[in-house]
Amino acid sequence: MFSKLFGKKDAPVRKLENPEDLNIGDMFEMVDTFGLPKSLRGQTFKVAAVNTYQYEYGQETEFQLEGATGDAYHMTVENEDGEKYVNFTMKIERDEVESLFDMDAFSSVFDDEPGNDAIETTEAKSEYERWVADRYYRDGDWIKGYYHKKDFRNNKFSKYEDDQAEPFESISLASEDDMHSVEIEVWPDGDTDVSLCVTRPIADIKELYGKT
């Protein structure tokens, strides 16, 4: 009766201004700039899942993306000295790792006492335009963490989540300008994931679209 008299109230419109606030089903559009890898330029992505990396020092939210090409990408948002950046990662297979890097140098990352000599990339990097730098250096030491297939931005970690969290060890290789990196993750079963990462200014995200 009252709804007939006063009309149905519209649901409040969700205002989406920051990429770190994206939820499953939300979308965003990238700018079309030469600085981005070709596979990201001007593309629109949908958030397919929101997962969490848990570390001793804190946590990191990972957005799993779906795009028109069907390729799998992941995104994280970082705040460095008041400046926001977005990190896009793309997993590569073992044969791609072997074609991209000097494997003697790359394998040294797994040594008990590794050095910090440059890890050079090969001519195959031309196939990964803007995804790969000329050389990388070890960025810190191996760290341990847990990977949760769950969004913990608004929830606290619980001991009851331990059975669902997957432990891992990781290390990063970074380019001289810190705008490219290689992320290496080792899992309990011995599987090793290697991902190429490109870091871009937050302004490269042209528009955000909240799910209606």
C-alpha positions, 0 to 999 in steps of 0.5 A, a space after each residue: 500500500 505504502 509503495 503504491 502511495 509513495 513509489 518504490 525507492 531506487 537503490 542507491 547508485 554505487 560510486 566507484 572511484 578507485 580500482 582498489 575498490 573493485 568487486 566481482 562483476 565490476 569492469 574497467 577500461 584502459 587508456 590506449 597508450 604506447 607505454 602499455 603492452 599491446 594486449 592491455 591498450 584500450 582494453 576493457 576488463 571484468 573482475 572475475 575473482 578477488 583473492 588475497 595474498 597474506 604476508 607477515 607484514 600485511 596483505 595484498 588484494 589480487 584481482 583476477 581479470 577477464 578480457 576480450 582475448 580470453 588471456 588470463 591477467 591479474 592486477 594489484 594496486 600499490 601505494 608508494 610514497 603517496 603515488 598509486 600504481 597498478 601492477 598487471 601480471 601474466 603467467 608464462 609457461 616453462 618453455 617461455 621462461 627458457 626462451 626469455 632468460 639466460 637460464 644459468 643466471 635465472 636458476 641462480 635465484 634458487 641457489 642457497 647463496 645467490 648473488 645479485 648479478 643481472 639476469 639478461 633477457 634474450 631476443 625472444 623478448 620482442 614477442 612480449 612487447 612492453 612486458 619484458 625489460 632488458 635485464 632484471 636484478 634480484 629484489 630482496 629475499 624469499 618470503 613466505 605467505 598464504 594464498 586465499 581464494 577469498 576477499 579479505 578487504 573487509 574481513 579479518 583472517 581467522 585460524 579457521 581459514 588455515 585449511 583453505 589457505 595455500 602456503 607458498 614462498 616467493 621472490 621478485 626480480 625487478 628491472 632497473 627502473 622498477 617498472 617491470 618485474 618477474 614474480 616467482 612463486 613456489 608451492 608445497 607440491 613443488 610447482 613453480 609459477 613464473 609471471 611477468 609483471 608491468 607496473 603502470 601509473 593509476 591514470 592508465 585506468 581510463 574508466 571504472 564501471 561498477 556492476 549495477 
